[in-house]
Amino acid sequence: MDTEERLAVFLDYENLALGAREHLGGMQFDFKPIADALAVRGRVVVRRAYADWSYFDEDRRALTRHQVELIEMPQRMGASRKNAADIKMVVDAIEMAFEREYITTFVMCTGDSDFSPLVHKLRELDKRVIGVGVENSTSRLLPPACDEFLFYDRLEGVDVPDESEAPAPKRSGRGGPSRSSARSGGRGRGKTAVPAEEAAVAEPLATEGTAPVPAPAEAAASSTASSTRGRRKKAAEPEPVVEPEVEPTSSSAVDDEHDDVTTHEEPTMEVRVAQTLADMQSSTSGAITASMLKRTLVRKDPTFSESDYGFRTFGEFLSFLADRDFVVLTAGPAAGDPVVALPAQPDTAHAFDLLRTVVASDGGTAQLSGLKNELRKRRPDFSEKALGYRGFLQFAKAAAAADAVKLAWDDTAEDYLVTVA
C-alpha cells in the first residue's frame, strides 16, 4: 500500500515577498528552500502562487523555474481589491480538498491570520496542514492552528544578513511596492524609501505631481525636460533612451551578496546527501533507509542518478560516503536497504576549530564568500543553522568573538577577510 504523502502548495506571494524584504534585510524571496524542505515530507503534486504579478516581474521568472503555477489577481486602479488573491486561494484550496481526495497535505505559505479558518476547515476534512511564513511577519494565531509550521528564515539555504548591517530593501521589476501601495493598487514607486544616490538617478522618472523641487543649478535642465515632456504629449516623438538604474554598492549590500553566492552555488553531491538526510531526520521519527533517501533526492532533482558520479548502484555510493565518515550505515529492515544516518553533530567549539583549520589550510587568509563551501568539503553536513545561527556571516562573527579567527572588511576585495587569530 502506498503511504506516500501528497502535498498541495499554496503561496500568498505578496505576504511572503514583502515579509522577506521588510524583515529579512531586504533579501529576495527564494522558493527553493521551501521546495527542498517539502521534498522530504512527501510528493508535491500542486504548486500555486497568487499575486498581482505586474509587481513581481523578477520573482515571476524565478517561480516559473520551480514549476509554480502563477495565478494572476490584478489590482484595479481606483478600486480596493485587498482580499482578492486571498479569497481565490481559499476557494481553490477548499475545492481541491473535496475534488482530489488523494491530496493528503495542504501547505499554506503565508503569515496572515486571516487563513486560520481555512486551516481549521482543512483539518476538519482530515487533511494535514503545514504552514510556512517569515517569522517576524507571521501572526501568532496561525502557527498553533497548523499541524506543523516552518519559519522561512530558519530553513536551510536561507542566509539572513545581520540586522545591524542589512541593506536597504531591493526593488523588483516594478518598484517592489510596500504593503499599503500593493494593496491599494498603486505602483509603489513614489512610496518606496530609497537611498539618496538611487533617488538622484530615479529623479527624472518621477511624475509631475510628485517630482521634488530642483536645485537652482538644475532649474534650467529641469525646465527643459518639462518642456520636452510637454512636446511628447502633443506629438508622437521617439522615446529617449533611459539609462538603467544603478543601485548603490555598500559593504552591507555585499554582505547580502556573498550570502547569495554561497546559497546559490551548486552544492557537491556529498553536501546534497547530507542536507537531505539532515532534513529527513528532523521531520521523520523513524529510521531512514537508503531507498527512502534516494526517493527524496529524486524528488529534489528528478535528473539525479548515482551513475553520473561514477557509481553503479546507490548502495555503492553510500558505501563510498561511509568510508569517509560522511554517513553511518547500519543493517536495515531488508537486505540491500541499510539504515542511513549522519555522524554526531559537532558542538560550536568544534565548528569554530573547523573554520580555523580550513582558513589555515588556505594560507591563513580567506574571503568569506565561498568559505562555507570549503567547510562542507571537509564536513558535508555542516550547517550554521543547526548551531543556532541565522546566517554564515553571523557564525563567522561569533567565531571571531571567540578568538578562533579574525574577521575584517576589505575594501579592495569588497568582502570580509577571515584570518587565523
C-alpha positions in Angstrom: 0.0 0.0 0.0 1.4 3.4 -1.0 1.6 5.6 2.1 3.5 8.5 0.4 2.2 11.9 1.4 0.9 14.0 -1.5 1.2 17.8 -1.0 -0.6 20.8 -2.5 1.3 24.1 -2.0 -0.5 27.5 -2.0 1.6 30.7 -1.8 0.2 34.0 -0.6 3.1 35.6 -2.5 2.7 39.2 -1.6 2.7 38.3 2.1 5.9 36.2 1.7 7.8 38.6 -0.7 7.1 41.7 1.3 7.7 40.0 4.6 11.2 38.9 3.4 12.0 42.4 2.2 10.8 44.2 5.3 12.0 41.8 8.0 15.0 39.9 6.5 17.2 42.8 5.5 15.7 43.4 2.1 16.5 39.9 0.8 14.8 38.5 -2.2 12.3 35.7 -1.5 13.5 32.3 -2.9 11.2 29.4 -3.2 14.0 26.7 -3.4 14.5 26.4 0.4 10.7 25.7 0.7 10.8 23.2 -2.1 13.7 21.3 -0.5 12.0 21.3 2.9 8.8 19.9 1.4 10.6 17.3 -0.7 11.5 15.3 2.4 7.9 15.4 3.6 6.2 14.0 0.5 5.5 14.3 -3.1 4.4 17.8 -4.2 1.6 17.5 -6.8 0.3 21.1 -6.9 2.2 24.4 -6.7 0.3 27.6 -7.0 1.2 31.2 -6.2 -1.3 34.1 -6.0 -0.5 37.8 -6.6 -0.7 40.7 -9.0 2.4 39.7 -10.9 2.9 43.1 -12.5 4.6 44.0 -9.2 6.9 40.9 -9.2 8.5 40.6 -12.6 11.8 39.1 -11.4 10.0 36.8 -8.9 7.7 35.5 -11.5 10.6 34.2 -13.6 12.2 32.5 -10.6 8.9 30.8 -9.6 8.4 29.5 -13.1 11.8 27.8 -13.0 10.5 25.9 -9.9 7.3 24.8 -11.8 5.0 27.0 -9.8 1.7 27.9 -11.4 1.1 31.6 -11.2 -2.5 32.7 -10.5 -2.9 36.3 -11.7 -5.1 38.6 -9.5 -4.6 42.1 -11.0 -5.3 45.2 -8.9 -7.8 47.7 -10.3 -6.8 51.3 -10.3 -9.1 53.3 -8.1 -10.7 50.2 -6.6 -9.9 48.2 -3.5 -9.2 44.5 -4.1 -7.4 43.9 -0.8 -8.5 40.3 -0.4 -9.0 39.2 -4.0 -6.0 36.9 -4.0 -6.7 35.6 -0.5 -10.3 34.7 -1.5 -9.2 33.0 -4.7 -6.6 31.0 -2.7 -9.2 29.9 -0.1 -11.7 28.9 -2.8 -9.1 26.8 -4.7 -7.9 25.1 -1.6 -11.4 24.1 -0.4 -12.4 22.9 -4.0 -9.2 20.8 -4.1 -9.9 19.3 -0.7 -13.3 17.9 -1.9 -12.4 17.0 -5.5 -8.9 15.5 -5.1 -9.1 13.1 -2.2 -5.6 11.8 -3.0 -4.1 15.0 -1.7 -3.3 14.4 2.0 -1.4 17.6 3.0 -2.0 21.2 2.3 0.9 23.6 2.6 -0.2 27.2 3.2 2.6 29.6 2.6 1.5 32.8 4.4 1.8 34.5 7.7 -1.7 36.1 7.6 -4.0 35.0 10.4 -7.0 35.5 8.0 -6.2 32.0 6.8 -6.8 30.4 10.2 -10.5 29.5 9.4 -9.3 27.8 6.2 -6.7 25.8 8.2 -9.3 24.7 10.7 -11.7 23.6 7.9 -9.0 21.6 6.1 -8.2 19.8 9.3 -11.9 19.0 9.9 -11.7 17.4 6.4 -8.9 15.1 7.7 -6.2 17.0 5.8 -2.8 17.6 7.3 -1.8 21.3 7.1 1.8 22.7 7.1 2.3 26.4 7.3 5.2 28.4 6.0 5.9 32.1 6.8 8.5 34.7 7.6 8.9 34.7 11.4 8.6 38.4 12.1 5.6 38.9 9.8 3.6 35.8 10.8 0.7 36.3 13.1 0.9 34.4 16.4 -2.5 32.9 15.8 -1.6 31.0 12.7 1.2 28.5 13.7 -0.8 26.9 16.5 -3.7 26.2 14.1 -1.4 24.1 11.8 -0.1 20.6 12.2 3.4 21.9 11.5 4.7 25.4 10.9 8.0 26.2 9.2 9.6 29.6 9.6 11.1 30.6 6.2 14.2 32.3 7.8 15.1 29.1 9.7 15.1 26.9 6.6 18.4 25.5 5.3 19.5 27.6 2.3 18.2 31.0 3.7 21.1 33.1 4.8 19.7 36.1 6.7 22.0 39.1 6.9 22.8 40.6 10.3 20.1 43.2 11.2 22.8 45.8 12.1 24.2 45.5 8.6 21.1 44.7 6.5 21.0 46.6 3.2 18.0 48.7 2.1 15.1 46.6 0.6 15.7 45.9 -3.1 13.0 46.9 -5.6 11.8 44.3 -8.0 10.5 44.7 -11.6 8.0 47.5 -10.9 9.5 49.0 -7.8 8.8 46.5 -5.1 5.7 48.0 -3.6 5.2 48.4 0.0 2.2 46.6 1.6 0.0 49.6 1.6 0.7 50.6 -2.0 0.4 47.0 -3.3 -3.0 46.5 -1.6 -4.4 49.8 -2.8 -3.4 49.3 -6.4 -0.6 51.9 -6.5 2.6 51.2 -8.3 4.6 52.0 -5.2 7.4 53.9 -6.9 6.8 57.1 -5.1 6.1 55.4 -1.7 9.3 53.3 -1.5 12.1 54.7 0.5 15.3 54.6 -1.5 18.9 55.7 -0.8 19.9 59.2 -1.7 22.1 58.1 -4.6 19.3 55.9 -6.0 16.8 58.8 -5.6 19.2 61.0 -7.7 19.1 58.5 -10.5 15.4 57.9 -10.3 14.5 61.7 -10.0 14.0 62.3 -13.8 11.5 59.4 -13.8 9.2 60.9 -11.1 5.8 62.1 -12.2 5.0 65.8 -12.4 2.8 65.7 -9.3 5.4 64.2 -7.1 8.7 65.5 -8.5 10.9 67.2 -6.0 11.8 70.9 -6.4 15.0 71.1 -8.4 18.1 72.9 -7.1 18.9 76.3 -8.7 21.7 74.9 -10.7 19.4 72.3 -12.1 16.4 74.6 -12.8 17.3 75.1 -16.4 17.7 71.5 -17.1 14.5 70.6 -15.3 12.6 73.3 -17.2 14.0 71.9 -20.5 13.0 68.4 -19.5 9.5 69.5 -18.6 9.0 71.3 -22.0 10.3 68.2 -23.8 7.8 66.0 -22.0 5.1 68.5 -23.0 6.0 68.3 -26.6 6.0 64.5 -26.5 2.4 64.6 -25.3 1.4 66.7 -28.3 3.4 64.9 -30.9 4.4 61.3 -31.0 8.2 61.7 -30.9 10.6 58.8 -30.2 11.1 58.0 -26.5 14.6 58.9 -25.3 16.8 56.1 -24.1 16.8 56.0 -20.3 19.9 54.6 -18.7 19.2 51.7 -16.4 19.1 52.5 -12.7 22.2 51.6 -10.8 21.7 50.7 -7.2 24.5 51.9 -4.8 27.0 49.5 -3.6 27.8 49.3 0.1 29.6 46.9 2.4 26.2 45.9 3.8 24.9 45.1 0.3 28.0 43.0 -0.3 27.2 41.1 2.9 23.9 40.1 1.4 25.6 39.3 -2.0 28.2 36.9 -0.6 25.5 35.0 1.3 23.6 34.7 -2.0 26.7 33.4 -3.8 27.1 30.8 -1.1 23.5 29.8 -1.2 23.1 29.5 -5.0 26.4 27.9 -5.9 25.7 24.3 -6.9 26.5 22.1 -3.9 28.5 18.9 -4.2 26.8 15.5 -4.2 28.1 14.8 -0.7 26.6 18.1 0.6 23.2 17.4 -1.1 23.0 14.0 0.6 24.0 15.4 4.0 21.5 18.3 3.8 18.7 15.9 2.6 19.5 13.4 5.3 19.5 16.2 8.0 16.1 17.4 6.8 14.7 13.9 6.9 16.0 13.2 10.4 14.4 16.4 11.7 11.0 15.7 10.1 10.8 11.9 10.5 10.6 9.9 13.7 11.6 6.5 12.3 14.7 5.2 10.7 15.7 6.4 7.3 16.6 3.7 4.8 18.7 4.0 1.6 15.6 3.7 -0.6 13.8 6.5 1.3 16.9 8.7 0.9 17.2 8.1 -2.8 13.4 8.7 -3.4 13.8 12.1 -1.6 16.9 13.0 -3.6 14.9 12.3 -6.8 12.1 14.5 -5.6 14.5 17.4 -5.2 16.2 16.7 -8.6 14.3 14.4 -11.0 17.5 14.0 -13.0 19.5 12.5 -10.2 21.5 9.3 -10.9 24.4 7.9 -9.0 25.9 6.8 -12.3 26.6 10.4 -13.1 29.1 10.3 -10.2 30.8 7.1 -11.3 28.8 4.6 -9.2 26.9 1.6 -10.4 24.4 1.5 -7.6 23.1 3.9 -4.9 24.4 1.4 -2.2 27.9 1.6 -3.7 27.7 5.4 -3.5 26.6 5.3 0.2 29.4 2.9 1.0 31.8 5.5 -0.5 30.4 8.2 1.8 30.5 5.9 4.8 34.2 5.1 4.2 34.9 8.8 4.5 32.8 9.2 7.7 30.2 11.4 5.9 27.3 9.0 6.8 26.8 6.0 9.1 25.3 2.7 7.7 23.7 0.1 9.8 21.6 -3.0 9.0 18.1 -2.2 7.7 14.8 -4.0 7.6 15.6 -5.6 4.2 18.7 -6.9 2.6 20.4 -4.3 0.5 18.4 -1.4 2.1 20.6 -0.2 5.0 19.6 2.5 7.5 21.4 5.7 6.8 22.3 8.4 9.5 24.6 11.3 9.9 27.5 11.1 12.3 27.2 13.0 15.6 27.0 16.8 15.0 30.0 18.7 16.4 29.3 21.4 19.0 30.0 25.1 18.4 33.6 24.9 19.6 34.4 22.1 17.2 32.7 24.1 14.4 35.0 27.1 15.2 38.0 24.8 15.1 36.9 23.5 11.7 36.7 27.1 10.4 40.1 27.9 11.8 41.6 24.7 10.2 40.1 25.5 6.8 41.3 29.1 6.8 44.8 27.9 8.0 45.0 25.4 5.1 44.2 28.2 2.7 47.3 30.2 3.6 45.9 31.8 6.8 43.6 34.2 5.0 40.4 33.5 3.1 37.5 35.6 1.7 34.2 34.9 3.4 32.5 34.3 0.1 32.8 30.7 -0.7 34.3 29.8 2.7 31.1 27.9 3.7 31.6 25.6 0.7 35.2 24.9 1.7 33.9 23.9 5.2 31.4 21.5 3.6 34.2 19.8 1.6 35.6 18.8 5.0 32.2 18.2 6.6 29.3 17.9 4.1 26.7 18.1 6.9 27.9 21.4 8.2 25.1 23.9 8.9 25.3 27.1 10.9 21.5 26.9 11.4 21.9 23.6 13.3 24.2 25.5 15.6 21.7 28.3 16.2 23.0 31.0 13.8 20.7 32.6 11.2 23.4 33.0 8.6 27.1 32.2 7.8 28.2 35.8 8.5 26.7 35.6 11.9 28.5 32.3 12.5 31.8 33.9 11.4 31.4 36.9 13.7 30.7 34.5 16.6 33.9 32.7 15.7 35.8 36.0 15.7 34.3 36.9 19.1 35.6 33.6 20.5 39.1 34.4 19.1 39.0 31.4 16.8 39.6 33.7 13.8 39.8 37.4 12.9 37.2 39.0 10.7 37.7 42.3 8.9 36.1 44.1 5.9 38.5 44.7 3.0 37.6 47.5 0.6 39.8 46.1 -2.2 38.3 42.6 -2.2 34.9 44.1 -1.4 34.4 41.2 1.0 35.2 40.1 4.6 38.6 38.6 5.1 38.9 35.8 7.6 42.4 35.2 9.1 43.8 32.9 11.7 43.8 34.6 15.1 
